Amino acid sequence: MLAALRPFLPALVISIVASSAANAFADSWVKPTPEELQMTAEPAAPGGAAIYLLRDERADDKLHVHIIYVRLKVLTEKGKEYADQEISYEGGQFKIFGVEGRTIHSDGTVIPFSGKPYQKVLDKGGKEKYKATVFTLPDVQVGSILEYRYVLSYESNVVVSPRWYLQGPLYIRKAHFQFIPSDRVLEDGHGGVMQGRVAYAAFLPQGASVSYSPAGKFYSLDVEKIPAFPEEEFMPPSHNYSFRALFYYTIARTADEYWVNEGKYWSKNVDRFIDQGKLSAIANQIVAPTDTPEQKLKKIYAAVMKLENTSFTREHTGAEDKAQGITVKTAADVWEQKRGNRDELTRLFVGLARAAGIKAYVGVVTNRDRNLFLPDYLDMRQLDDDIAIVQVDGKEQLFDPGERYAEYGQLHWKHTISQGIRQMDKGAGLFSTPVPGYQSSSQIRNAYLEIQPDGKVSGIIRISLTGNGALRWREFALSNDEDALKEQFEQMVQREVPPGIDVKVQHFLGLTDLNTTLMCMLKVTGSMGTATAKRVFLPATFFEATSHPLFALDKRTMPIDLDYPLAAQDTVSIKLPAAFDIESLPKDAEFTFPQNALYKAKFTRDPGEVKSLRVFVMANAIYRPEEYSQLKDFYQKVNAKDKEPAVLDFKQAASTAGGAPAGNAQ
């Protein structure tokens, strides 16, 4: 939890004390044991690329620092990747300093890290900029021990209770965590004060517990032999299911009390920013008195979406705004400057809707791509992005104007099937966002191909996307140039077509128009199929014929997250040279995962032409582990059907003239 402190010590004094504490902790490295130097594997983590020998995390809210010390053993070539370290943190009030490191070879040779870490921005959207300090440890070999430490410091007027995540991709031999909470009076962020009562939500392995030292006035946790978190495909954010202890300051006695009170203050701040009275004249410029509420809302949405979204372009610094005489205190300022970040634009949209006489509210939700909401963890830091809730024809509908190119009436998938708090007519309360319908995101692929007498394939592919599929590529184009966009799209399609086929993007249509279907045209060249002396086996479905089956594991321990539901349809037409007769086609098929998924495949023949129609519908995005066997069975059936070939015969004339004209001879 991040909370404000009443002013006490000057920032310079805090900085000096924090640096002294960090230096004291960093006076000496742990000397490796002979066993650590010579070990080549960890029996408790067979096949592990590396293991943590030690993770030591100490948070001190009196000194405003978190101090991290890591000892890691490299066991395989893949483990050498841990030479590259990227320490992420929230920008603004935080900074990383005191980065030190060294590499110890198995013979005991020590190579200090003498480089200089560099900074990069990871994500500039939402309420905070996420940054990273990046560095690379020197001369890492299989068998090396990697050690590094650093200090995360924050401003003297805030406290940051720690979040201890015990599990990750690597086995941990030993870990130590310590938290010294602030004993000063805290501001509650709403003009009041509170004495910092510390609480925590813990999900720990059997036998482990957080302890408190009355003499030292600190919390600690020591654990050993923590297994790596299981790696499974299509997982939700893994730290939400790992062993962890999450601390926070609170005066609330219950979760309900906390969210009601915090929601009330949050809602007032939202309304203060919206400042509806300043938006009436702006709304009147956008809508007409004769417009229906739906027409008004569409016009307002279109107007807001035309503004620059600095969460996807370039955030302007305070110094830049000051030099230009720009201040952004209300939604009207955002409209005046024709730019704002995702949350500012969402609040502007809600404010304009209200000014046009439409009931509208702001909600703030957890980004499902990064986190899952825990109501019993009393910390507003769980919540990431604002969305809009508007009454349309008597029903509430959700909007995502803070997501550049989000379609009218739709949410980015990371804001669906999530939770947060929302404004209501009186105060605020917890709410959930729904599962989107599969019709909200579609993918239609059409391939028109022709096999030439010499066996070469030519043709075109047209791919049409709506909903979250289109949103992904439109937002990618905002931060990448055209060449990078084409390259990434080609790589995606290349993975889905048969070996020997090459695809090249010709152009996109509707890339910057959220009101139209996004379309991509690709040129197809190359060859496909497998030829014997008498037959050719062609991939009948074309797009999925060589795909690898999903969900190969026999059992599943974690939920499955497919991001968003999808309705997909493929139509393929393959014209054949005169040398071929069609001997057989796969049988038509239809099967379902009841209430969840549908697959249909239909194959037809015309003179000199093979056609296929493939329909795939995934109606839900998240599945429980106990549903895994049914989901796996469905995908295995789909994969098996997609691999069935069309079988072609060589005509007699062609055989006597020289044999197979197409494919790869065997």
Order of alpha helices (4+ residues) and beta strands (2+ residues): beta-alpha-alpha-beta-beta-beta-beta-beta-beta-beta-beta-beta-beta-beta-beta-beta-beta-beta-beta-beta-alpha-alpha-alpha-beta-alpha-alpha-beta-alpha-beta-beta-beta-beta-beta-beta-beta-alpha-alpha-beta-beta-beta-beta-beta-beta-beta-beta-beta-beta-beta-alpha-beta-alpha-beta
